[in-house]
Amino acid sequence: MTKHRLYATSFAEAPAPNPARAKITGVVCGVRVEEVADPLMREIRYLDKLIDELAKGKAMDKIPRA
């Protein structure tokens, strides 16, 4: 049996997030990450942006930027 979880639950139960994630900027799926108003959706977009940048071969320490 597969256990289903809500995104909100997953993010709420995750360890403390990296405070530098707020420096992640850019566009994911046509949406500017830094302009997302809903806190949960912003966290999801940060994750999307990280995945996109890693898929392009960028090093993790180069992704957060002001």
PDB file of N, CA, C and O in Angstrom:
ATOM      1  N   MET A   1       0.843  -1.191   0.000  1.00  0.00           N
ATOM      2  CA  MET A   1       0.000   0.000   0.000  1.00  0.00           C
ATOM      3  C   MET A   1       0.882   1.246   0.000  1.00  0.00           C
ATOM      4  O   MET A   1       1.838   1.328   0.771  1.00  0.00           O
ATOM      5  N   THR A   2       0.572   2.196  -0.845  1.00  0.00           N
ATOM      6  CA  THR A   2       1.329   3.435  -0.945  1.00  0.00           C
ATOM      7  C   THR A   2       0.757   4.469   0.011  1.00  0.00           C
ATOM      8  O   THR A   2      -0.456   4.663   0.088  1.00  0.00           O
ATOM      9  N   LYS A   3       1.645   5.123   0.734  1.00  0.00           N
ATOM     10  CA  LYS A   3       1.216   6.163   1.653  1.00  0.00           C
ATOM     11  C   LYS A   3       1.288   7.513   0.928  1.00  0.00           C
ATOM     12  O   LYS A   3       2.343   7.891   0.420  1.00  0.00           O
ATOM     13  N   HIS A   4       0.183   8.220   0.884  1.00  0.00           N
ATOM     14  CA  HIS A   4       0.126   9.521   0.227  1.00  0.00           C
ATOM     15  C   HIS A   4       0.326  10.623   1.258  1.00  0.00           C
ATOM     16  O   HIS A   4      -0.195  10.549   2.371  1.00  0.00           O
ATOM     17  N   ARG A   5       1.072  11.626   0.884  1.00  0.00           N
ATOM     18  CA  ARG A   5       1.326  12.760   1.765  1.00  0.00           C
ATOM     19  C   ARG A   5       1.037  14.047   1.010  1.00  0.00           C
ATOM     20  O   ARG A   5       1.195  14.114  -0.209  1.00  0.00           O
ATOM     21  N   LEU A   6       0.622  15.047   1.732  1.00  0.00           N
ATOM     22  CA  LEU A   6       0.438  16.368   1.156  1.00  0.00           C
ATOM     23  C   LEU A   6       1.783  17.082   1.106  1.00  0.00           C
ATOM     24  O   LEU A   6       2.642  16.858   1.959  1.00  0.00           O
ATOM     25  N   TYR A   7       1.964  17.939   0.106  1.00  0.00           N
ATOM     26  CA  TYR A   7       3.186  18.730   0.047  1.00  0.00           C
ATOM     27  C   TYR A   7       3.369  19.530   1.331  1.00  0.00           C
ATOM     28  O   TYR A   7       4.475  19.605   1.865  1.00  0.00           O
ATOM     29  N   ALA A   8       2.303  20.120   1.821  1.00  0.00           N
ATOM     30  CA  ALA A   8       2.395  20.934   3.031  1.00  0.00           C
ATOM     31  C   ALA A   8       2.925  20.121   4.201  1.00  0.00           C
ATOM     32  O   ALA A   8       3.741  20.621   4.976  1.00  0.00           O
ATOM     33  N   THR A   9       2.482  18.884   4.343  1.00  0.00           N
ATOM     34  CA  THR A   9       2.949  18.020   5.420  1.00  0.00           C
ATOM     35  C   THR A   9       4.427  17.703   5.237  1.00  0.00           C
ATOM     36  O   THR A   9       5.195  17.739   6.198  1.00  0.00           O
ATOM     37  N   SER A  10       4.826  17.395   4.020  1.00  0.00           N
ATOM     38  CA  SER A  10       6.230  17.074   3.744  1.00  0.00           C
ATOM     39  C   SER A  10       7.144  18.235   4.089  1.00  0.00           C
ATOM     40  O   SER A  10       8.184  18.039   4.719  1.00  0.00           O
ATOM     41  N   PHE A  11       6.769  19.446   3.684  1.00  0.00           N
ATOM     42  CA  PHE A  11       7.596  20.611   3.978  1.00  0.00           C
ATOM     43  C   PHE A  11       7.580  20.941   5.466  1.00  0.00           C
ATOM     44  O   PHE A  11       8.605  21.344   6.016  1.00  0.00           O
ATOM     45  N   ALA A  12       6.437  20.779   6.126  1.00  0.00           N
ATOM     46  CA  ALA A  12       6.333  21.081   7.556  1.00  0.00           C
ATOM     47  C   ALA A  12       7.176  20.119   8.394  1.00  0.00           C
ATOM     48  O   ALA A  12       7.720  20.516   9.425  1.00  0.00           O
ATOM     49  N   GLU A  13       7.290  18.864   7.964  1.00  0.00           N
ATOM     50  CA  GLU A  13       8.028  17.864   8.722  1.00  0.00           C
ATOM     51  C   GLU A  13       9.496  17.753   8.317  1.00  0.00           C
ATOM     52  O   GLU A  13      10.245  16.989   8.926  1.00  0.00           O
ATOM     53  N   ALA A  14       9.908  18.490   7.319  1.00  0.00           N
ATOM     54  CA  ALA A  14      11.298  18.438   6.856  1.00  0.00           C
ATOM     55  C   ALA A  14      12.215  19.101   7.883  1.00  0.00           C
ATOM     56  O   ALA A  14      11.778  19.949   8.661  1.00  0.00           O
ATOM     57  N   PRO A  15      13.494  18.707   7.878  1.00  0.00           N
ATOM     58  CA  PRO A  15      14.445  19.397   8.758  1.00  0.00           C
ATOM     59  C   PRO A  15      14.509  20.878   8.406  1.00  0.00           C
ATOM     60  O   PRO A  15      13.978  21.295   7.376  1.00  0.00           O
ATOM     61  N   ALA A  16      15.141  21.656   9.235  1.00  0.00           N
ATOM     62  CA  ALA A  16      15.237  23.104   9.010  1.00  0.00           C
ATOM     63  C   ALA A  16      15.791  23.393   7.617  1.00  0.00           C
ATOM     64  O   ALA A  16      16.859  22.895   7.262  1.00  0.00           O
ATOM     65  N   PRO A  17      15.081  24.186   6.831  1.00  0.00           N
ATOM     66  CA  PRO A  17      15.558  24.504   5.480  1.00  0.00           C
ATOM     67  C   PRO A  17      16.756  25.452   5.511  1.00  0.00           C
ATOM     68  O   PRO A  17      16.960  26.185   6.478  1.00  0.00           O
ATOM     69  N   ASN A  18      17.523  25.425   4.462  1.00  0.00           N
ATOM     70  CA  ASN A  18      18.683  26.295   4.337  1.00  0.00           C
ATOM     71  C   ASN A  18      18.208  27.745   4.214  1.00  0.00           C
ATOM     72  O   ASN A  18      17.419  28.056   3.321  1.00  0.00           O
ATOM     73  N   PRO A  19      18.671  28.634   5.092  1.00  0.00           N
ATOM     74  CA  PRO A  19      18.229  30.030   5.024  1.00  0.00           C
ATOM     75  C   PRO A  19      18.644  30.722   3.719  1.00  0.00           C
ATOM     76  O   PRO A  19      18.033  31.716   3.329  1.00  0.00           O
ATOM     77  N   ALA A  20      19.663  30.212   3.052  1.00  0.00           N
ATOM     78  CA  ALA A  20      20.120  30.812   1.790  1.00  0.00           C
ATOM     79  C   ALA A  20      19.157  30.553   0.641  1.00  0.00           C
ATOM     80  O   ALA A  20      19.325  31.129  -0.434  1.00  0.00           O
ATOM     81  N   ARG A  21      18.147  29.699   0.838  1.00  0.00           N
ATOM     82  CA  ARG A  21      17.209  29.402  -0.246  1.00  0.00           C
ATOM     83  C   ARG A  21      16.473  30.648  -0.705  1.00  0.00           C
ATOM     84  O   ARG A  21      16.015  30.710  -1.846  1.00  0.00           O
ATOM     85  N   ALA A  22      16.353  31.645   0.170  1.00  0.00           N
ATOM     86  CA  ALA A  22      15.678  32.895  -0.201  1.00  0.00           C
ATOM     87  C   ALA A  22      16.472  33.677  -1.253  1.00  0.00           C
ATOM     88  O   ALA A  22      15.940  34.600  -1.869  1.00  0.00           O
ATOM     89  N   LYS A  23      17.728  33.316  -1.459  1.00  0.00           N
ATOM     90  CA  LYS A  23      18.547  33.972  -2.484  1.00  0.00           C
ATOM     91  C   LYS A  23      18.334  33.371  -3.866  1.00  0.00           C
ATOM     92  O   LYS A  23      18.834  33.905  -4.856  1.00  0.00           O
ATOM     93  N   ILE A  24      17.602  32.271  -3.943  1.00  0.00           N
ATOM     94  CA  ILE A  24      17.337  31.633  -5.231  1.00  0.00           C
ATOM     95  C   ILE A  24      16.382  32.524  -6.018  1.00  0.00           C
ATOM     96  O   ILE A  24      15.297  32.860  -5.544  1.00  0.00           O
ATOM     97  N   THR A  25      16.791  32.897  -7.209  1.00  0.00           N
ATOM     98  CA  THR A  25      15.967  33.745  -8.066  1.00  0.00           C
ATOM     99  C   THR A  25      15.870  33.105  -9.444  1.00  0.00           C
ATOM    100  O   THR A  25      16.601  32.167  -9.762  1.00  0.00           O
ATOM    101  N   GLY A  26      14.981  33.616 -10.234  1.00  0.00           N
ATOM    102  CA  GLY A  26      14.866  33.133 -11.597  1.00  0.00           C
ATOM    103  C   GLY A  26      13.456  32.686 -11.918  1.00  0.00           C
ATOM    104  O   GLY A  26      12.532  32.852 -11.121  1.00  0.00           O
ATOM    105  N   VAL A  27      13.311  32.119 -13.099  1.00  0.00           N
ATOM    106  CA  VAL A  27      12.010  31.725 -13.608  1.00  0.00           C
ATOM    107  C   VAL A  27      11.924  30.203 -13.701  1.00  0.00           C
ATOM    108  O   VAL A  27      12.828  29.543 -14.213  1.00  0.00           O
ATOM    109  N   VAL A  28      10.820  29.666 -13.195  1.00  0.00           N
ATOM    110  CA  VAL A  28      10.528  28.243 -13.303  1.00  0.00           C
ATOM    111  C   VAL A  28       9.103  28.134 -13.823  1.00  0.00           C
ATOM    112  O   VAL A  28       8.173  28.663 -13.214  1.00  0.00           O
ATOM    113  N   CYS A  29       8.935  27.460 -14.930  1.00  0.00           N
ATOM    114  CA  CYS A  29       7.606  27.290 -15.546  1.00  0.00           C
ATOM    115  C   CYS A  29       6.921  28.635 -15.767  1.00  0.00           C
ATOM    116  O   CYS A  29       5.709  28.755 -15.586  1.00  0.00           O
ATOM    117  N   GLY A  30       7.690  29.639 -16.155  1.00  0.00           N
ATOM    118  CA  GLY A  30       7.142  30.953 -16.448  1.00  0.00           C
ATOM    119  C   GLY A  30       6.814  31.804 -15.233  1.00  0.00           C
ATOM    120  O   GLY A  30       6.198  32.860 -15.369  1.00  0.00           O
ATOM    121  N   VAL A  31       7.215  31.360 -14.047  1.00  0.00           N
ATOM    122  CA  VAL A  31       6.916  32.101 -12.813  1.00  0.00           C
ATOM    123  C   VAL A  31       8.224  32.496 -12.150  1.00  0.00           C
ATOM    124  O   VAL A  31       9.106  31.657 -11.969  1.00  0.00           O
ATOM    125  N   ARG A  32       8.361  33.781 -11.782  1.00  0.00           N
ATOM    126  CA  ARG A  32       9.547  34.232 -11.061  1.00  0.00           C
ATOM    127  C   ARG A  32       9.480  33.718  -9.632  1.00  0.00           C
ATOM    128  O   ARG A  32       8.538  34.019  -8.899  1.00  0.00           O
ATOM    129  N   VAL A  33      10.471  32.950  -9.245  1.00  0.00           N
ATOM    130  CA  VAL A  33      10.505  32.321  -7.925  1.00  0.00           C
ATOM    131  C   VAL A  33      10.365  33.350  -6.813  1.00  0.00           C
ATOM    132  O   VAL A  33       9.607  33.139  -5.866  1.00  0.00           O
ATOM    133  N   GLU A  34      11.081  34.449  -6.916  1.00  0.00           N
ATOM    134  CA  GLU A  34      11.092  35.455  -5.857  1.00  0.00           C
ATOM    135  C   GLU A  34       9.780  36.235  -5.736  1.00  0.00           C
ATOM    136  O   GLU A  34       9.588  36.956  -4.757  1.00  0.00           O
ATOM    137  N   GLU A  35       8.889  36.108  -6.695  1.00  0.00           N
ATOM    138  CA  GLU A  35       7.617  36.840  -6.657  1.00  0.00           C
ATOM    139  C   GLU A  35       6.429  35.990  -6.206  1.00  0.00           C
ATOM    140  O   GLU A  35       5.309  36.497  -6.139  1.00  0.00           O
ATOM    141  N   VAL A  36       6.646  34.723  -5.900  1.00  0.00           N
ATOM    142  CA  VAL A  36       5.553  33.849  -5.476  1.00  0.00           C
ATOM    143  C   VAL A  36       5.115  34.262  -4.072  1.00  0.00           C
ATOM    144  O   VAL A  36       5.928  34.277  -3.148  1.00  0.00           O
ATOM    145  N   ALA A  37       3.849  34.592  -3.910  1.00  0.00           N
ATOM    146  CA  ALA A  37       3.331  35.104  -2.639  1.00  0.00           C
ATOM    147  C   ALA A  37       3.043  34.000  -1.626  1.00  0.00           C
ATOM    148  O   ALA A  37       3.332  34.163  -0.441  1.00  0.00           O
ATOM    149  N   ASP A  38       2.486  32.894  -2.070  1.00  0.00           N
ATOM    150  CA  ASP A  38       2.117  31.809  -1.163  1.00  0.00           C
ATOM    151  C   ASP A  38       3.379  31.115  -0.651  1.00  0.00           C
ATOM    152  O   ASP A  38       4.166  30.620  -1.458  1.00  0.00           O
ATOM    153  N   PRO A  39       3.595  31.064   0.669  1.00  0.00           N
ATOM    154  CA  PRO A  39       4.827  30.477   1.218  1.00  0.00           C
ATOM    155  C   PRO A  39       5.067  29.017   0.801  1.00  0.00           C
ATOM    156  O   PRO A  39       6.200  28.653   0.483  1.00  0.00           O
ATOM    157  N   LEU A  40       4.042  28.193   0.797  1.00  0.00           N
ATOM    158  CA  LEU A  40       4.221  26.796   0.388  1.00  0.00           C
ATOM    159  C   LEU A  40       4.604  26.709  -1.084  1.00  0.00           C
ATOM    160  O   LEU A  40       5.516  25.965  -1.445  1.00  0.00           O
ATOM    161  N   MET A  41       3.919  27.459  -1.929  1.00  0.00           N
ATOM    162  CA  MET A  41       4.231  27.434  -3.358  1.00  0.00           C
ATOM    163  C   MET A  41       5.639  27.968  -3.615  1.00  0.00           C
ATOM    164  O   MET A  41       6.328  27.480  -4.510  1.00  0.00           O
ATOM    165  N   ARG A  42       6.074  28.964  -2.842  1.00  0.00           N
ATOM    166  CA  ARG A  42       7.433  29.488  -2.985  1.00  0.00           C
ATOM    167  C   ARG A  42       8.451  28.392  -2.651  1.00  0.00           C
ATOM    168  O   ARG A  42       9.449  28.241  -3.357  1.00  0.00           O
ATOM    169  N   GLU A  43       8.206  27.623  -1.576  1.00  0.00           N
ATOM    170  CA  GLU A  43       9.104  26.525  -1.216  1.00  0.00           C
ATOM    171  C   GLU A  43       9.155  25.487  -2.334  1.00  0.00           C
ATOM    172  O   GLU A  43      10.222  24.955  -2.637  1.00  0.00           O
ATOM    173  N   ILE A  44       8.029  25.201  -2.936  1.00  0.00           N
ATOM    174  CA  ILE A  44       7.973  24.248  -4.050  1.00  0.00           C
ATOM    175  C   ILE A  44       8.757  24.789  -5.239  1.00  0.00           C
ATOM    176  O   ILE A  44       9.485  24.040  -5.891  1.00  0.00           O
ATOM    177  N   ARG A  45       8.618  26.069  -5.525  1.00  0.00           N
ATOM    178  CA  ARG A  45       9.346  26.681  -6.651  1.00  0.00           C
ATOM    179  C   ARG A  45      10.850  26.707  -6.394  1.00  0.00           C
ATOM    180  O   ARG A  45      11.637  26.534  -7.325  1.00  0.00           O
ATOM    181  N   TYR A  46      11.264  26.926  -5.123  1.00  0.00           N
ATOM    182  CA  TYR A  46      12.695  26.837  -4.802  1.00  0.00           C
ATOM    183  C   TYR A  46      13.205  25.449  -5.180  1.00  0.00           C
ATOM    184  O   TYR A  46      14.252  25.316  -5.813  1.00  0.00           O
ATOM    185  N   LEU A  47      12.469  24.431  -4.792  1.00  0.00           N
ATOM    186  CA  LEU A  47      12.857  23.059  -5.093  1.00  0.00           C
ATOM    187  C   LEU A  47      12.883  22.827  -6.608  1.00  0.00           C
ATOM    188  O   LEU A  47      13.810  22.202  -7.123  1.00  0.00           O
ATOM    189  N   ASP A  48      11.875  23.326  -7.318  1.00  0.00           N
ATOM    190  CA  ASP A  48      11.841  23.212  -8.785  1.00  0.00           C
ATOM    191  C   ASP A  48      13.079  23.848  -9.405  1.00  0.00           C
ATOM    192  O   ASP A  48      13.708  23.276 -10.296  1.00  0.00           O
ATOM    193  N   LYS A  49      13.417  25.034  -8.923  1.00  0.00           N
ATOM    194  CA  LYS A  49      14.563  25.764  -9.473  1.00  0.00           C
ATOM    195  C   LYS A  49      15.858  25.009  -9.218  1.00  0.00           C
ATOM    196  O   LYS A  49      16.712  24.923 -10.101  1.00  0.00           O
ATOM    197  N   LEU A  50      16.010  24.460  -8.012  1.00  0.00           N
ATOM    198  CA  LEU A  50      17.204  23.668  -7.714  1.00  0.00           C
ATOM    199  C   LEU A  50      17.321  22.478  -8.653  1.00  0.00           C
ATOM    200  O   LEU A  50      18.398  22.207  -9.185  1.00  0.00           O
ATOM    201  N   ILE A  51      16.233  21.778  -8.855  1.00  0.00           N
ATOM    202  CA  ILE A  51      16.233  20.612  -9.741  1.00  0.00           C
ATOM    203  C   ILE A  51      16.576  21.025 -11.166  1.00  0.00           C
ATOM    204  O   ILE A  51      17.373  20.359 -11.826  1.00  0.00           O
ATOM    205  N   ASP A  52      15.985  22.115 -11.651  1.00  0.00           N
ATOM    206  CA  ASP A  52      16.277  22.601 -13.007  1.00  0.00           C
ATOM    207  C   ASP A  52      17.755  22.925 -13.173  1.00  0.00           C
ATOM    208  O   ASP A  52      18.378  22.532 -14.159  1.00  0.00           O
ATOM    209  N   GLU A  53      18.316  23.650 -12.197  1.00  0.00           N
ATOM    210  CA  GLU A  53      19.721  24.052 -12.289  1.00  0.00           C
ATOM    211  C   GLU A  53      20.656  22.846 -12.196  1.00  0.00           C
ATOM    212  O   GLU A  53      21.647  22.773 -12.923  1.00  0.00           O
ATOM    213  N   LEU A  54      20.348  21.906 -11.307  1.00  0.00           N
ATOM    214  CA  LEU A  54      21.173  20.698 -11.198  1.00  0.00           C
ATOM    215  C   LEU A  54      21.110  19.880 -12.483  1.00  0.00           C
ATOM    216  O   LEU A  54      22.116  19.315 -12.911  1.00  0.00           O
ATOM    217  N   ALA A  55      19.936  19.814 -13.096  1.00  0.00           N
ATOM    218  CA  ALA A  55      19.783  19.080 -14.348  1.00  0.00           C
ATOM    219  C   ALA A  55      20.606  19.699 -15.470  1.00  0.00           C
ATOM    220  O   ALA A  55      21.010  19.006 -16.403  1.00  0.00           O
ATOM    221  N   LYS A  56      20.855  21.007 -15.380  1.00  0.00           N
ATOM    222  CA  LYS A  56      21.673  21.699 -16.375  1.00  0.00           C
ATOM    223  C   LYS A  56      23.163  21.539 -16.096  1.00  0.00           C
ATOM    224  O   LYS A  56      23.996  22.004 -16.873  1.00  0.00           O
ATOM    225  N   GLY A  57      23.507  20.870 -14.969  1.00  0.00           N
ATOM    226  CA  GLY A  57      24.905  20.625 -14.643  1.00  0.00           C
ATOM    227  C   GLY A  57      25.530  21.666 -13.742  1.00  0.00           C
ATOM    228  O   GLY A  57      26.742  21.644 -13.528  1.00  0.00           O
ATOM    229  N   LYS A  58      24.736  22.578 -13.210  1.00  0.00           N
ATOM    230  CA  LYS A  58      25.279  23.609 -12.332  1.00  0.00           C
ATOM    231  C   LYS A  58      25.579  23.019 -10.960  1.00  0.00           C
ATOM    232  O   LYS A  58      24.818  22.191 -10.461  1.00  0.00           O
ATOM    233  N   ALA A  59      26.677  23.438 -10.351  1.00  0.00           N
ATOM    234  CA  ALA A  59      27.040  22.971  -9.001  1.00  0.00           C
ATOM    235  C   ALA A  59      26.096  23.547  -7.961  1.00  0.00           C
ATOM    236  O   ALA A  59      25.669  24.696  -8.077  1.00  0.00           O
ATOM    237  N   MET A  60      25.766  22.758  -6.945  1.00  0.00           N
ATOM    238  CA  MET A  60      24.821  23.170  -5.924  1.00  0.00           C
ATOM    239  C   MET A  60      25.219  24.493  -5.257  1.00  0.00           C
ATOM    240  O   MET A  60      24.355  25.328  -4.989  1.00  0.00           O
ATOM    241  N   ASP A  61      26.507  24.692  -4.989  1.00  0.00           N
ATOM    242  CA  ASP A  61      26.930  25.914  -4.308  1.00  0.00           C
ATOM    243  C   ASP A  61      26.865  27.149  -5.202  1.00  0.00           C
ATOM    244  O   ASP A  61      27.037  28.266  -4.715  1.00  0.00           O
ATOM    245  N   LYS A  62      26.623  26.974  -6.476  1.00  0.00           N
ATOM    246  CA  LYS A  62      26.511  28.103  -7.407  1.00  0.00           C
ATOM    247  C   LYS A  62      25.066  28.513  -7.666  1.00  0.00           C
ATOM    248  O   LYS A  62      24.825  29.540  -8.300  1.00  0.00           O
ATOM    249  N   ILE A  63      24.115  27.743  -7.195  1.00  0.00           N
ATOM    250  CA  ILE A  63      22.708  28.009  -7.507  1.00  0.00           C
ATOM    251  C   ILE A  63      22.147  29.189  -6.725  1.00  0.00           C
ATOM    252  O   ILE A  63      21.634  30.118  -7.348  1.00  0.00           O
ATOM    253  N   PRO A  64      22.215  29.205  -5.370  1.00  0.00           N
ATOM    254  CA  PRO A  64      21.681  30.380  -4.661  1.00  0.00           C
ATOM    255  C   PRO A  64      22.486  31.624  -5.046  1.00  0.00           C
ATOM    256  O   PRO A  64      23.716  31.616  -5.014  1.00  0.00           O
ATOM    257  N   ARG A  65      21.789  32.666  -5.400  1.00  0.00           N
ATOM    258  CA  ARG A  65      22.460  33.903  -5.793  1.00  0.00           C
ATOM    259  C   ARG A  65      21.565  35.089  -5.460  1.00  0.00           C
ATOM    260  O   ARG A  65      20.338  34.984  -5.462  1.00  0.00           O
ATOM    261  N   ALA A  66      22.185  36.180  -5.184  1.00  0.00           N
ATOM    262  CA  ALA A  66      21.415  37.375  -4.825  1.00  0.00           C
ATOM    263  C   ALA A  66      21.005  38.129  -6.058  1.00  0.00           C
ATOM    264  O   ALA A  66      20.348  39.166  -5.958  1.00  0.00           O
TER     265      ALA A  66
END
